[in-house]
Amino acid sequence: MSPKRIDHIGIAVRSLEQSVPLYRDVLGLKFLGYETVESEQVRVAFMEIGESRIELLEPLSPDSPIAGYMEKKGEGIHHIALRVDGIEQELDRLSASGFRLIHERPKVGAHGSRVAFVHPKSTLGVLYELCQPED
C-alpha cells in the first residue's frame, strides 16, 4: 500500500457540543465544521492540525457503529484514516494479500470521500480506514 499521508484520526465522542470546545479552544485546533454521514449514522466535526485532521464522531442512534464501539470501549481513538489513490485497487491488493476487509468496495464518507475500512484483526488491533477524497 502506498498511503499519501494520514488523512485523519477518528475519535469517538458522546457529544460534539461538549468535545469541540476542548479541541478548538483548549488545544487550539482550527474548527472546520460539522457534517452528518448517514451511511455511518454519525455526526462529525473536523479539526485541522497541519496537513491532517481530527474527526470527532458522535453517534446519531444507538444502532450506530460508533455507539456500539463506545459501549465496549468508551470514548477515544476509533480509527486512523490513510489517504490513498486508487482505493479499489488498494482494496483488491489487500484482499489478495489475505487482509480481512470490513468493506469490499468503497462507500461515501464525509466530504464525499470514498472510504473503506480494514478489519483490525488483520492490522494488529488498529482499525484503518482507506480514504480517497472526492475529485
Buried (B, 14 or more C-beta within 10 A) or exposed (E): EEBEEBBBBBBBBBEBEEBBEEBBEEEEBEBBEEBEBEEBBBBBBBBEBEEBBBBBBBBBEEEBBBBEBBEEEEBEEBBBBBBBEEBBEBBBEBEEEEBEBBBEEBEBBBBEBBBBBBEBEBBEEEBBBBBBBEE
